[in-house]
Amino acid sequence: MKYRSRSDITTVILESTRAGATKTKIMYNAYLSYTQLVGYLEYLQQNDLLELEKGTHLYRPTEKGLEFLNLSDKLSKMATVTNSS
């Protein structure tokens, strides 16, 4: 597996939580160990990108997290080089 940056992993985590996700689902979608997952979840919650729903125990992105995903998508599209002849 190639090296992934913190922002790449953040994008995968936020994307996998759009409809609500448990720790296990996030861990498998992002290919993280449990220890790594806990660190990322803490980091994302501290930076108001992700929140835990009290009753359901599902993680969901906040408005700021959704904005991060939108900007990440735009940057990805800008960085994509097209071959036009």
C-alpha positions in Angstrom: 0.0 0.0 0.0 1.3 3.5 -0.9 1.9 6.2 1.7 -1.2 8.1 2.6 -1.1 11.6 4.0 -3.1 12.7 7.1 -5.5 14.6 4.8 -6.0 11.5 2.6 -7.0 9.4 5.6 -9.2 12.2 7.0 -11.0 12.3 3.7 -11.6 8.6 3.7 -12.9 8.7 7.3 -15.2 11.6 6.6 -16.5 10.0 3.4 -17.3 6.8 5.2 -19.2 8.6 7.9 -21.5 10.6 5.6 -24.5 8.3 6.3 -23.3 7.5 9.8 -20.8 4.8 10.7 -19.5 2.8 13.7 -15.9 2.6 14.6 -15.6 -0.9 13.0 -17.0 0.3 9.7 -14.7 3.3 9.7 -11.7 1.2 10.6 -12.3 -1.2 7.7 -13.1 1.5 5.2 -10.0 3.5 6.0 -7.7 0.4 6.4 -6.6 1.5 9.9 -5.6 -0.3 13.0 -7.8 0.2 16.1 -5.0 2.4 17.7 -4.7 4.5 14.6 -8.5 4.9 14.3 -8.9 6.1 17.9 -6.2 8.7 17.3 -7.9 9.9 14.1 -11.3 10.0 15.7 -10.0 12.1 18.6 -8.2 14.4 16.2 -11.2 14.9 14.0 -13.6 15.5 16.9 -11.2 18.0 18.5 -11.1 19.9 15.2 -14.9 19.9 14.9 -14.9 17.8 11.7 -16.6 14.7 13.1 -19.2 14.1 15.9 -20.5 11.1 17.7 -24.3 10.8 18.0 -25.1 10.0 21.6 -28.1 7.6 21.1 -26.9 5.6 18.1 -23.1 5.7 18.7 -22.7 6.5 15.0 -20.0 9.0 13.8 -21.1 11.7 11.3 -19.3 14.6 9.7 -20.1 18.1 11.0 -20.8 21.0 8.7 -17.1 21.8 8.8 -16.4 18.2 8.0 -18.7 18.3 5.0 -17.0 21.5 3.8 -13.6 19.8 4.2 -14.9 16.9 1.9 -16.2 19.4 -0.6 -12.9 21.3 -0.8 -10.9 18.0 -0.9 -13.0 16.9 -3.9 -12.4 20.2 -5.7 -8.7 20.0 -5.1 -8.6 16.4 -6.3 -10.4 17.5 -9.5 -8.0 20.4 -10.0 -5.0 18.1 -9.6 -6.3 15.6 -12.1 -4.4 16.0 -15.4 -6.4 15.3 -18.5 -4.9 14.2 -21.8 -6.3 16.4 -24.5 -4.8 16.1 -27.9 
